[in-house]
Structures are given as C-alpha cells and as structure tokens.
Amino acid sequence: MLVSAAEMLKKAKAGHYAVGQFNINNLEWTKAVLTTAQECNSPVILGVSAGAGKYMAGFKVVADMVKAMIESLNITVPVAIHLDHGTYEDCYKCIKAGFSSIMFDGSHYPIEENIAKTQELVNVAHALGLSIEAEVGSIGGEEDGVVGMGECADPEECKKIADLGVDMLAAGIGNIHGKYPANWKGLSFETLDAVQQLTGEMPLVLHGGTGIPADMIQKAISLGVSKINVNTECQLSFTAATRAYIEAGKDLSGKGFDPRKVLAPGYEAIKATVKEKMELFGSVGKA
C-alpha cells in the first residue's frame, strides 16, 4: 500500500534497522523492487530522481504506474514513492503528481535559504500527509550533473534543519554517489555520531549506499541511520546480467530477441540485489 515514509522510518529508528530506498528507472525496476519487498515482507521506498522521472515521461506517469502496480500485484507491504534530490520546483511537481514523499535538496543554498525553503515545503508536505527529507552537506560523486566531494555536514546546521519538522535528514558523512574511488577514506562516524546526538529521534539517511562495506553499513545503522539509498548497485547487477545474456548469444536463438526475454535476467538480478540489501539493512519481516 502507498504510504508516506514517516511511520516506517520511525519504526526503523526505534527497531535499529534501516529501510532501503531503491531508485527505479523503468517498469522492470519497479516491478522487481515491489515484488521483492512483498516476498521479504519488508517496507520499501521507491526513489525517483529528476532524471529518471523525465526518462519515464514525467512524475505523474511514475506515480500512476506505481499505484497501479501496487494494486495489480496485490502489494500489501508499506511502499513510499519518494522524490530523490529534488529541486524546489520538482518538489511541487511531485506533490501534484501524487508522490507520497519528497526530498528537498537545498544543500547548495546558503543555510538561511535552505532553512526558509525547507520550512515552506515541510508545511505544504505535512498538510497533505506527505513525508519530507532534507539534506545538509553535499553527498559526494555525481548526482544529476552536480559533482560533490563527499563533504561532512555541520552537526549544528543539521539540528537547525531537523528542528523545522522534516521527517528524515540526509547528512553528508563522507559518502559518495556511484562507485567509490580506491582512495576513499570511509564514512565519518564521528560526524554521524555528533549529528545523531543533536537530532535525537530524527531518522537519518545514508545516500550512496553502493560499495559501502557491510560492517560500515551496520555501524551507521547503530548510530541512527534508518534509510539507506541504493541505485548504482542495482544498475550494475542489471547490466551484468543483460551483458551475459547477449554475450551468450541468447538473443539470436528462437525468440530470444523479445525484449521481455532480453530483460528477464536483469530483472532477476535486481531482485537478488534488493533482497541482499534488505537482509543487510535488517528490514526483512518488518512490514
């Protein structure tokens, strides 16, 4: 069922596990994530970036597809559809399109402007029963053309944003979108701990979940991370499975060229990756 992310993340924070946000890119992706969540009896957040929304012909198409799929596949676990790294304008588009959750990424604004815009969007989202995520300190790597170095957030700024009533907070702790470079220094648990001390019950969000070692993920969860975003890892497993199918020449025999057959191994690969992450995050059986 489609819900906001607020309740599932409160439960995750109290229960010391994390809910996975899996970014979706097309119908196969959406179906793979939803069916795996149902099989694992896990709550789930479907992340939609501005780029993916545009690729799928607009945020309304995505929201309508997700709602129809929840109904037709009889998905009973809690599902949130969440705008990932939204601009101020995108937040309003997604509210209108029927999303159940938004993320306003005001991390590139001066803190006062980030606070003002976040406060306005908190009021609008909560009046409509949506959950809202805010960000302090840019997440490293590339996200829709914006390249960051993986800065660490200022815990005092995190508290200012948390106090506005957001439902979850993404704080940069040295994490990076995409593949991690060989010289990556790891997560700053000191920053995470300091943020957690000041923000209390606030569910914290870890972006760039691909490639962070399992022990670091578990330590981050123990320090208050209740939502972990995964995108690149599903893309890598999908592409590897599709490559294997083509390289084996399976598209050349019989009706192997049928896109439903071509995409089937990739679909299964996404499911396997999502299940593995849900087990790691501790959300299996928590719906």
C-alpha positions as CSV (number, residue, x, y, z in Angstrom):
1,M,0.0,0.0,0.0
2,L,1.2,3.5,-0.8
3,V,2.1,5.5,2.4
4,S,4.4,8.3,3.4
5,A,7.8,7.2,4.7
6,A,7.4,8.9,8.1
7,E,5.9,5.9,10.0
8,M,8.1,3.2,8.5
9,L,11.2,5.2,9.3
10,K,10.2,6.0,12.9
11,K,9.7,2.2,13.4
12,A,13.1,1.5,11.8
13,K,14.9,4.0,14.0
14,A,13.2,2.5,17.1
15,G,14.0,-1.0,16.0
16,H,17.6,-0.3,14.9
17,Y,17.3,-1.4,11.3
18,A,17.1,0.6,8.1
19,V,14.6,0.8,5.2
20,G,16.1,0.6,1.7
21,Q,15.3,3.3,-0.9
22,F,15.8,1.6,-4.2
23,N,15.8,4.0,-7.2
24,I,13.6,3.0,-10.1
25,N,14.3,3.5,-13.7
26,N,11.6,1.7,-15.7
27,L,8.7,-0.8,-15.4
28,E,11.0,-3.8,-14.8
29,W,12.8,-2.0,-12.0
30,T,9.6,-1.0,-10.3
31,K,8.1,-4.5,-10.5
32,A,11.4,-6.1,-9.3
33,V,11.6,-3.9,-6.2
34,L,7.9,-4.2,-5.3
35,T,7.7,-8.0,-5.7
36,T,10.9,-8.4,-3.7
37,A,9.6,-6.2,-0.9
38,Q,6.4,-8.3,-0.8
39,E,8.3,-11.6,-0.8
40,C,10.6,-10.3,2.0
41,N,7.7,-8.7,3.9
42,S,9.7,-5.5,4.1
43,P,8.7,-1.9,3.9
44,V,10.3,-0.2,0.9
45,I,10.9,3.3,-0.5
46,L,11.0,3.7,-4.3
47,G,13.3,6.6,-5.2
48,V,12.8,8.7,-8.3
49,S,15.4,11.2,-9.4
50,A,14.5,14.1,-11.7
51,G,16.4,12.4,-14.5
52,A,14.6,9.1,-14.1
53,G,11.3,10.9,-13.8
54,K,12.0,12.7,-17.1
55,Y,13.1,9.4,-18.7
56,M,9.8,7.7,-17.7
57,A,7.9,10.6,-19.3
58,G,7.1,12.6,-16.2
59,F,6.5,12.2,-12.5
60,K,2.8,11.6,-12.9
61,V,3.4,8.6,-15.2
62,V,5.7,7.2,-12.5
63,A,3.3,7.8,-9.6
64,D,0.4,6.3,-11.6
65,M,2.4,3.3,-12.7
66,V,3.5,2.6,-9.1
67,K,-0.1,2.9,-7.7
68,A,-1.5,0.6,-10.5
69,M,1.3,-1.9,-9.9
70,I,0.7,-2.0,-6.1
71,E,-3.0,-2.8,-6.9
72,S,-2.4,-5.3,-9.7
73,L,0.4,-7.2,-7.9
74,N,-1.5,-7.0,-4.6
75,I,1.4,-5.4,-2.7
76,T,0.4,-5.2,1.0
77,V,3.7,-4.0,2.5
78,P,4.2,-0.3,3.1
79,V,5.5,1.4,0.0
80,A,6.6,5.1,-0.3
81,I,7.3,6.8,-3.6
82,H,9.9,9.4,-3.0
83,L,11.5,12.2,-5.0
84,D,15.3,11.8,-4.7
85,H,17.4,15.0,-4.6
86,G,14.5,17.2,-5.6
87,T,14.8,20.9,-6.6
88,Y,12.3,23.3,-5.1
89,E,10.3,23.2,-8.4
90,D,10.5,19.4,-8.6
91,C,9.1,19.1,-5.1
92,Y,5.9,20.9,-6.1
93,K,5.7,18.8,-9.3
94,C,5.9,15.6,-7.3
95,I,3.3,16.8,-4.8
96,K,1.0,17.5,-7.7
97,A,1.8,14.1,-9.4
98,G,0.8,12.1,-6.4
99,F,4.0,11.1,-4.7
100,S,3.8,10.1,-1.0
101,S,7.2,11.6,-0.1
102,I,9.6,14.2,-1.3
103,M,13.3,15.1,-0.7
104,F,14.2,18.8,-1.0
105,D,17.9,19.1,-1.6
106,G,18.8,22.6,-0.6
107,S,22.3,21.7,0.4
108,H,23.8,24.0,-2.3
109,Y,21.9,27.1,-0.9
110,P,23.3,29.2,1.9
111,I,22.0,27.7,5.1
112,E,19.4,30.5,5.7
113,E,17.8,29.9,2.3
114,N,17.9,26.2,2.7
115,I,16.1,26.7,6.0
116,A,13.4,29.0,4.5
117,K,12.6,26.8,1.5
118,T,12.7,23.6,3.7
119,Q,10.3,25.2,6.2
120,E,7.8,26.1,3.4
121,L,8.0,22.6,1.9
122,V,7.6,20.9,5.3
123,N,4.4,22.9,5.9
124,V,3.0,22.0,2.4
125,A,4.0,18.3,2.6
126,H,2.6,17.7,6.1
127,A,-0.7,19.5,5.3
128,L,-1.1,16.9,2.5
129,G,0.2,13.9,4.6
130,L,3.5,13.5,2.7
131,S,6.8,12.9,4.3
132,I,9.8,15.1,3.6
133,E,13.6,14.6,3.6
134,A,16.1,17.4,3.7
135,E,19.9,17.5,3.1
136,V,22.8,19.2,4.8
137,G,26.3,18.9,3.4
138,S,26.6,17.7,-0.2
139,I,26.9,14.0,-0.9
140,G,30.0,13.2,-3.0
141,G,30.1,11.9,-6.5
142,E,27.8,12.9,-9.3
143,E,24.0,13.3,-8.9
144,D,22.2,14.6,-12.0
145,G,25.2,16.6,-13.1
146,V,26.2,18.0,-9.7
147,V,29.6,16.7,-8.6
148,G,30.4,16.9,-4.9
149,M,33.5,15.7,-3.0
150,G,31.7,13.9,-0.1
151,E,31.8,16.7,2.5
152,C,30.8,16.2,6.0
153,A,27.8,18.1,7.3
154,D,28.0,20.6,10.1
155,P,26.0,19.0,13.0
156,E,24.7,22.4,14.2
157,E,23.3,23.1,10.7
158,C,21.7,19.6,10.8
159,K,20.0,20.4,14.1
160,K,18.6,23.7,12.6
161,I,17.1,21.8,9.6
162,A,15.9,18.9,11.8
163,D,14.1,21.4,14.1
164,L,12.0,22.5,11.1
165,G,10.0,19.3,11.4
166,V,11.4,17.3,8.5
167,D,10.7,13.5,8.7
168,M,14.3,12.4,7.8
169,L,17.6,14.1,7.3
170,A,20.4,13.3,4.9
171,A,23.7,14.4,6.4
172,G,26.9,14.2,4.4
173,I,29.3,11.9,6.2
174,G,31.9,11.3,3.5
175,N,29.5,9.2,1.4
176,I,29.6,9.3,-2.4
177,H,27.1,8.5,-5.1
178,G,28.2,6.0,-7.7
179,K,31.3,3.8,-7.4
180,Y,33.7,4.6,-4.6
181,P,37.2,5.6,-5.6
182,A,40.2,3.4,-4.4
183,N,41.4,6.2,-2.1
184,W,38.1,6.8,-0.3
185,K,38.6,7.4,3.4
186,G,35.4,5.7,4.6
187,L,32.5,7.1,6.5
188,S,33.0,9.7,9.2
189,F,31.3,8.1,12.2
190,E,32.3,11.0,14.4
191,T,30.2,13.3,12.2
192,L,27.3,10.8,12.2
193,D,27.5,10.4,16.0
194,A,27.6,14.2,16.5
195,V,24.6,14.7,14.2
196,Q,22.7,11.9,16.0
197,Q,23.4,13.5,19.4
198,L,21.9,16.8,18.3
199,T,19.0,15.4,16.2
200,G,17.7,12.7,18.6
201,E,14.8,10.7,17.3
202,M,15.2,12.0,13.7
203,P,15.7,9.2,11.2
204,L,19.0,9.8,9.4
205,V,19.5,8.9,5.7
206,L,22.6,7.4,4.1
207,H,22.9,8.3,0.4
208,G,25.3,6.5,-1.9
209,G,24.8,3.0,-0.3
210,T,26.5,1.2,-3.1
211,G,30.0,0.0,-2.3
212,I,30.0,0.8,1.4
213,P,31.3,-2.3,3.2
214,A,28.7,-4.2,5.2
215,D,30.3,-3.6,8.6
216,M,30.2,0.2,8.0
217,I,26.5,-0.1,7.0
218,Q,25.7,-1.9,10.2
219,K,27.7,0.6,12.3
220,A,25.9,3.5,10.5
221,I,22.5,1.9,11.4
222,S,23.6,1.5,15.0
223,L,24.3,5.3,15.0
224,G,20.8,6.3,13.9
225,V,20.7,5.7,10.1
226,S,17.2,4.5,9.3
227,K,17.1,4.9,5.5
228,I,19.8,3.8,3.0
229,N,19.7,4.7,-0.7
230,V,20.7,2.1,-3.3
231,N,20.8,2.8,-7.0
232,T,24.2,2.1,-8.6
233,E,24.4,-1.4,-7.3
234,C,21.1,-2.4,-8.9
235,Q,22.2,-0.8,-12.2
236,L,25.5,-2.7,-12.1
237,S,23.8,-6.1,-11.5
238,F,21.1,-5.4,-14.1
239,T,23.7,-4.5,-16.7
240,A,26.0,-7.5,-15.9
241,A,23.1,-10.0,-16.3
242,T,21.9,-8.3,-19.6
243,R,25.5,-8.4,-20.9
244,A,25.8,-12.1,-20.1
245,Y,22.6,-12.9,-21.9
246,I,23.7,-11.0,-25.1
247,E,27.3,-12.3,-24.9
248,A,26.0,-15.9,-24.7
249,G,24.1,-15.2,-28.0
250,K,20.7,-16.0,-26.4
251,D,19.1,-13.1,-28.3
252,L,20.0,-14.9,-31.5
253,S,18.2,-18.2,-30.9
254,G,14.5,-18.6,-31.2
255,K,12.5,-15.6,-29.9
256,G,15.4,-14.6,-27.7
257,F,15.3,-11.1,-29.2
258,D,11.9,-10.5,-27.5
259,P,12.6,-7.6,-25.0
260,R,10.7,-9.5,-22.3
261,K,13.3,-12.3,-22.7
262,V,16.2,-9.9,-23.0
263,L,15.3,-8.0,-19.8
264,A,14.3,-11.1,-17.7
265,P,17.9,-11.9,-16.4
266,G,18.4,-8.2,-15.5
267,Y,15.0,-8.2,-13.7
268,E,16.0,-11.3,-11.6
269,A,19.4,-9.7,-10.9
270,I,17.7,-6.6,-9.5
271,K,15.5,-8.8,-7.3
272,A,18.6,-10.6,-5.9
273,T,20.4,-7.4,-5.2
274,V,17.4,-5.8,-3.4
275,K,16.9,-9.0,-1.3
276,E,20.5,-9.0,-0.3
277,K,20.3,-5.3,0.8
278,M,17.1,-5.8,2.7
279,E,18.7,-8.6,4.6
280,L,21.8,-6.4,5.3
281,F,19.6,-3.5,6.4
282,G,17.5,-5.7,8.7
283,S,14.2,-4.7,7.2
284,V,13.1,-8.3,6.3
285,G,9.9,-9.3,8.1
286,K,9.4,-5.8,9.4
287,A,6.4,-4.8,7.3
